[in-house]
Amino acid sequence: MTERGTDEAVVVAGHLMVDPDARDDYLAGCIDVVRQARETSGCLDFAISADVLDPGRVNVYERWVSRAAVEAFRGSGPSDDQGAALLWASVAEYVVAAERFLT
């Protein structure tokens, strides 16, 4: 028997707040992270993007086959430069109970 939460798919979602004047630089610094994540075994989707309404908001969306896949990729978190650029963050991990395709 496996521990609950270890084999279910995981979604990581939320947003970050950065200085609006620095958002483009912040996003440029995320390109390699997005590329690495998408090439990682167990990654189904990974996006870090500019919000269309709020110039200081960066949206985060990740979808993984399991928590183990997330943890294997995660490492130590954002770089020091990226972490220093954050004014505020609200990102959470969700265990997927069911999935229904819409397309």
Sequence and secondary structure as in RCSB ss.txt:
>XXXX:A:sequence
MTERGTDEAVVVAGHLMVDPDARDDYLAGCIDVVRQARETSGCLDFAISADVLDPGRVNVYERWVSRAAVEAFRG
SGPSDDQGAALLWASVAEYVVAAERFLT
>XXXX:A:secstr
   TTSSS EEEEEEEEE GGGHHHHHHTTHHHHHHHHHSTTEEEEEEEE SS TTEEEEEEEES HHHHHHHHT
T S HHHHHHEEEEEEEEEE        
